[in-house]
Amino acid sequence: MNLSRHFCLGTLATAVLLGSSAAHGASDDLQTLITQARQEGALTVYASTGKIVKQAREFSEKYGIKAVGVKAKAPQIIEIMSREAKAHNVKTDVALLEDTPAAITQLLNPGAVVSYVPADMQHKIPLRYQQPLAVVLAPNVVSYNTAHHQQCPITNLWQLTLPKWKGHVAMQDPTGKPAYTDWFNQMATHYDQQMRDAYQQQFGQKLVTHEHSAMAEFVKRLAANRPLLTHSDTNAAAAIGAPDAKQDFVGFISTAKFRKNKDGMKLGLCAGLKPFMGWKYPSLGVIAKGSAHPAAAKLFIHYLLTQQGIAPQTVDGKMSTNPDISLPAKEASGIGRYRNQLMPFHMDTASSDWQQRQDWQDLWNLSYMQ
């Protein structure tokens, strides 16, 4: 498998410039923006989380601007916004897209949407999350059953490839969940040495592989260990954390599933796992080019970058890219204490993640069927 690490940023850079503060007016005063937004009419916002309905409602209550939040899967949102752009009939104003590589390739690069960073946020949000703008980072973590173990039974990702865990790792099928193949590619591109170091820590010798990276070897071995593949995080969490589970599972889930612990689930974080206990998956905030409500759209992006605006999602462990915003004390997983143990996502190689998805899926399928 030949996975190229090189890609072209030219089109993306142009798309981001269209949405930059220079293009939209770096001197936009927030109160002026509010006044303009109130003159524009209703706003339509899409996101892959149902929390967008509450966020839109609370935005309306705060600013007196009608906003409608609509939940849809990322591919649906991308298709809707792409078709509206091609038809010059833009109805969707703002979208929060959890599939960064697809959003960049299919919406930003063709110019269907623009990325906008509010002027008063530019000095706060790390530059790596501004080109294009990532609004929130969703942690995906390795979890275990606290009824079976007092602490996580694994300390190293490579242990998931051992016979002990054959058939006892629960996760969504990577062929249907892009976050996994993007994680594979990010690890191969940026964290190959960390995976090699973790291998040596586990097995006492250097990794020898014919694959292009340590992560490719890990993916190959993990798939061959026949994980329990599910269609949703909910099902994976149920396999891992059921209080009456007869079998012992560990696996990958979103921190959002830890809220089920209040209903009796027994999900625990695998803190201290080498080289990472999970990864942070970014969601882009984009504005439709040609929106009839440009001021309201920019105001909504600004709102998402505030404590109040993102609060419905931070309770699930999702992390704002605005470092002034911390996770609430009532967040169920406790991931806030371990955020530095999550793999950072490199936005600048998202195009490579998109280009290599099929190769990673092929490697997974071939290894799983062996």
Secondary structure, 3 states (H helix, E strand, C coil): CCCCCCCCCHHHHHHHHHCCHHHHCCCCCHHHHHHHHCCCCCEEEEECCCHHHHHHHHHHHHHCCCEEEEECCHHHHHHHHHHHHHHCCCCCCEEEECCHHHHHHHHHCCCCEECCCCHHHCCCCCHHHECCEEEEEEEEEEEEECCCCCCCCCCEHHHHHCHHHCCCEEEECCCCCHHHHHHHHHHHHHCHHHHHHHHHHHHCCCCCCCCCCHHHHHHHHHHHCCCEEECCHHHHHHHHHCCCCCCCCEEEEEHHHHHHHHHCCCEEECCCCECCCEEEEEEEEEEECCCCCHHHHHHHHHHHCCHHHHHHHHCCCCEECCCCCCCCCCCCCCHHHHHHHEECCCHHHHHHHHHCHHHHHHHHHHHHCC
